[in-house]
Amino acid sequence: MRLRNLKPYKLNKAKYKPDDERNQILDGYEEIATINADIQPCSGQLKAQLYGKELTKYLTVYMFPNTYIEEGLFILVDNKYYEVQVIEKWDRHYRFDIKVVS
């Protein structure tokens, strides 16, 4: 597969702080790296079966292998944070879905 239309995106990790009852509360996001990726809307019959009505909350990411990327991190796309879901590692690229969180 040939990766085209790669654009830079900010990869972030969540920062938490304890509240009065020692629960972890999201305090913001901290930028840890910049990645080059091709991000497209989720589509297809399989994705529709997996996500159903929530399909509009997901995007699909294609990118070259990167040591920074892992599940649970966040990518900033169009001023919205998306959480990285399960990563499929192919021979020459990674493919994974991201879900909007804010």
Backbone as CSV, one residue per row, in Angstrom:
resi,resn,N_x,N_y,N_z,CA_x,CA_y,CA_z,C_x,C_y,C_z
1,MET,0.846,-1.177,0.000,0.000,0.000,0.000,0.886,1.234,0.000
2,ARG,0.514,2.196,-0.794,1.276,3.430,-0.892,0.561,4.513,-0.098
3,LEU,1.264,5.120,0.817,0.671,6.165,1.643,0.842,7.517,0.956
4,ARG,-0.278,8.190,0.767,-0.270,9.510,0.141,-0.979,10.490,1.053
5,ASN,-0.864,11.751,0.740,-1.558,12.824,1.472,-1.216,12.830,2.958
6,LEU,0.021,12.549,3.300,0.435,12.581,4.702,0.514,14.027,5.171
7,LYS,-0.075,14.281,6.312,-0.058,15.620,6.904,0.399,15.505,8.349
8,PRO,1.003,16.557,8.900,1.435,16.502,10.302,0.259,16.673,11.263
9,TYR,0.237,15.857,12.295,-0.762,15.936,13.357,-0.042,15.840,14.696
10,LYS,-0.635,16.447,15.713,-0.038,16.432,17.044,-0.531,15.219,17.823
11,LEU,0.409,14.480,18.375,0.116,13.320,19.205,0.210,13.760,20.657
12,ASN,-0.822,13.488,21.439,-0.903,13.966,22.814,-1.160,12.817,23.776
13,LYS,-0.802,13.064,25.032,-1.190,12.134,26.082,-1.967,12.921,27.133
14,ALA,-2.883,12.240,27.778,-3.761,12.898,28.751,-2.995,13.175,30.041
15,LYS,-3.280,14.341,30.650,-2.733,14.685,31.962,-3.875,14.623,32.968
16,TYR,-3.624,13.972,34.069,-4.647,13.834,35.108,-4.159,14.470,36.399
17,LYS,-5.108,14.914,37.227,-4.777,15.424,38.547,-5.811,14.868,39.526
18,PRO,-5.417,14.652,40.757,-6.379,14.129,41.741,-7.290,15.242,42.262
19,ASP,-8.546,14.885,42.508,-9.470,15.851,43.105,-9.478,15.651,44.620
20,ASP,-10.432,16.244,45.306,-10.485,16.171,46.765,-10.661,14.746,47.281
21,GLU,-11.290,13.901,46.482,-11.529,12.523,46.902,-10.532,11.550,46.283
22,ARG,-9.441,12.070,45.742,-8.356,11.310,45.132,-8.759,10.545,43.880
23,ASN,-9.788,11.008,43.201,-10.146,10.474,41.892,-9.295,11.185,40.846
24,GLN,-8.952,10.492,39.788,-8.160,11.091,38.722,-9.080,11.840,37.759
25,ILE,-8.866,13.141,37.624,-9.664,14.011,36.768,-8.794,14.494,35.604
26,LEU,-9.349,14.446,34.381,-8.616,14.908,33.208,-8.325,16.396,33.335
27,ASP,-7.038,16.752,33.224,-6.605,18.138,33.393,-6.164,18.764,32.076
28,GLY,-6.177,18.014,31.001,-5.752,18.543,29.710,-4.920,17.521,28.962
29,TYR,-4.293,17.982,27.899,-3.490,17.109,27.061,-2.104,17.698,26.906
30,GLU,-1.112,16.833,26.869,0.281,17.251,26.735,0.812,16.715,25.410
31,GLU,1.345,17.600,24.567,1.891,17.178,23.277,3.179,16.406,23.494
32,ILE,3.271,15.230,22.867,4.493,14.429,23.021,5.243,14.253,21.708
33,ALA,4.562,14.419,20.563,5.237,14.247,19.274,4.355,14.785,18.157
34,THR,4.954,14.884,16.992,4.223,15.194,15.783,4.363,14.000,14.850
35,ILE,3.232,13.542,14.301,3.261,12.393,13.402,2.754,12.812,12.035
36,ASN,3.175,12.097,11.010,2.671,12.311,9.655,1.728,11.165,9.338
37,ALA,0.486,11.495,9.006,-0.517,10.465,8.781,-1.525,10.918,7.744
38,ASP,-2.221,9.936,7.180,-3.359,10.180,6.300,-4.600,9.787,7.090
39,ILE,-5.457,10.765,7.407,-6.650,10.523,8.222,-7.884,10.707,7.348
40,GLN,-8.733,9.651,7.325,-9.922,9.637,6.479,-11.141,9.257,7.304
41,PRO,-12.342,9.594,6.835,-13.549,9.142,7.535,-13.673,7.618,7.462
42,CYS,-14.212,7.013,8.504,-14.480,5.570,8.491,-15.599,5.294,7.501
43,SER,-15.456,4.229,6.747,-16.506,3.860,5.810,-16.433,2.369,5.541
44,GLY,-17.448,1.848,4.923,-17.484,0.446,4.567,-18.482,-0.328,5.396
45,GLN,-18.857,-1.474,4.869,-19.865,-2.294,5.514,-19.369,-2.863,6.839
46,LEU,-18.112,-3.297,6.901,-17.576,-3.855,8.140,-17.546,-2.808,9.251
47,LYS,-17.114,-1.610,8.931,-17.085,-0.535,9.935,-18.494,-0.187,10.398
48,ALA,-19.449,-0.205,9.489,-20.832,0.079,9.864,-21.363,-0.990,10.818
49,GLN,-20.976,-2.234,10.613,-21.387,-3.307,11.523,-20.707,-3.177,12.874
50,LEU,-19.441,-2.759,12.883,-18.700,-2.614,14.141,-19.215,-1.452,14.981
51,TYR,-19.399,-0.294,14.369,-19.683,0.917,15.117,-21.146,1.364,15.060
52,GLY,-21.911,0.884,14.107,-23.329,1.231,14.005,-23.551,2.724,13.868
53,LYS,-24.441,3.273,14.700,-24.774,4.696,14.623,-23.613,5.601,15.016
54,GLU,-22.641,5.067,15.742,-21.491,5.871,16.170,-20.424,6.005,15.087
55,LEU,-20.678,5.520,13.899,-19.697,5.549,12.819,-19.182,6.955,12.542
56,THR,-20.025,7.965,12.741,-19.616,9.340,12.467,-18.613,9.859,13.489
57,LYS,-18.435,9.173,14.610,-17.481,9.602,15.630,-16.079,9.046,15.390
58,TYR,-15.907,8.229,14.367,-14.633,7.564,14.108,-13.974,8.062,12.838
59,LEU,-12.648,8.019,12.837,-11.839,8.279,11.655,-10.836,7.137,11.529
60,THR,-10.330,6.909,10.312,-9.322,5.883,10.074,-7.996,6.561,9.768
61,VAL,-6.925,6.042,10.367,-5.589,6.616,10.207,-4.681,5.604,9.513
62,TYR,-3.940,6.093,8.517,-2.902,5.311,7.856,-1.598,6.065,8.052
63,MET,-0.555,5.368,8.464,0.726,6.037,8.682,1.871,5.037,8.625
64,PHE,3.086,5.551,8.449,4.269,4.710,8.515,4.522,4.329,9.966
65,PRO,5.189,3.210,10.224,5.467,2.812,11.613,6.154,3.930,12.390
66,ASN,5.735,4.089,13.645,6.242,5.156,14.489,6.354,4.632,15.912
67,THR,7.463,4.920,16.561,7.677,4.404,17.914,6.809,5.105,18.947
68,TYR,6.302,6.293,18.645,5.513,7.043,19.620,4.063,6.561,19.724
69,ILE,3.535,5.992,18.664,2.103,5.691,18.625,1.779,4.446,19.455
70,GLU,0.760,4.565,20.288,0.270,3.437,21.075,-1.182,3.708,21.452
71,GLU,-1.880,2.664,21.841,-3.288,2.796,22.206,-3.429,3.682,23.435
72,GLY,-4.497,4.452,23.466,-4.761,5.314,24.604,-4.209,6.721,24.468
73,LEU,-3.424,6.993,23.427,-2.962,8.356,23.181,-4.027,9.101,22.389
74,PHE,-3.814,10.381,22.173,-4.805,11.226,21.513,-4.169,11.975,20.355
75,ILE,-4.947,12.139,19.274,-4.499,12.891,18.104,-5.429,14.087,17.935
76,LEU,-4.846,15.252,17.738,-5.615,16.478,17.539,-5.920,16.643,16.050
77,VAL,-7.226,16.580,15.700,-7.676,16.725,14.307,-8.800,17.751,14.288
78,ASP,-8.616,18.835,13.558,-9.637,19.887,13.430,-10.142,20.367,14.798
79,ASN,-9.213,20.628,15.707,-9.494,21.135,17.060,-10.346,20.190,17.899
80,LYS,-10.324,18.897,17.606,-10.983,17.877,18.415,-9.958,16.797,18.739
81,TYR,-10.053,16.258,19.934,-9.151,15.183,20.334,-9.793,13.834,20.054
82,TYR,-9.026,12.957,19.430,-9.471,11.605,19.099,-8.556,10.610,19.809
83,GLU,-9.155,9.576,20.410,-8.378,8.560,21.120,-8.013,7.427,20.165
84,VAL,-6.759,6.985,20.235,-6.270,5.894,19.398,-6.860,4.581,19.892
85,GLN,-7.476,3.830,18.963,-8.046,2.521,19.269,-7.021,1.444,18.916
86,VAL,-7.443,0.245,18.664,-6.560,-0.887,18.373,-5.747,-0.632,17.100
87,ILE,-4.436,-0.843,17.188,-3.516,-0.569,16.079,-3.262,-1.857,15.305
88,GLU,-3.474,-1.815,13.990,-3.142,-2.942,13.123,-1.791,-2.640,12.482
89,LYS,-0.813,-3.496,12.765,0.539,-3.279,12.244,0.753,-4.174,11.028
90,TRP,0.824,-3.535,9.854,1.077,-4.250,8.621,2.569,-4.176,8.324
91,ASP,3.008,-4.757,7.209,4.432,-4.783,6.874,5.036,-3.393,6.762
92,ARG,4.367,-2.519,6.027,4.957,-1.212,5.749,4.197,-0.046,6.339
93,HIS,3.071,-0.299,6.987,2.304,0.814,7.549,1.468,0.351,8.730
94,TYR,0.954,1.329,9.468,-0.001,1.085,10.553,-1.366,1.582,10.095
95,ARG,-2.423,0.891,10.546,-3.785,1.326,10.286,-4.566,1.164,11.574
96,PHE,-5.271,2.223,11.973,-6.076,2.147,13.176,-7.179,3.185,13.120
97,ASP,-8.184,2.977,13.971,-9.306,3.908,14.050,-9.111,4.798,15.273
98,ILE,-9.627,5.999,15.185,-9.609,6.930,16.311,-11.025,7.391,16.568
99,LYS,-11.352,7.581,17.847,-12.713,7.974,18.243,-12.664,9.328,18.918
100,VAL,-13.593,10.204,18.571,-13.648,11.544,19.139,-13.984,11.475,20.634
101,VAL,-13.269,12.268,21.431,-13.538,12.340,22.877,-13.917,13.746,23.312
102,SER,-13.488,14.757,22.583,-13.881,16.130,22.916,-13.803,17.029,21.710
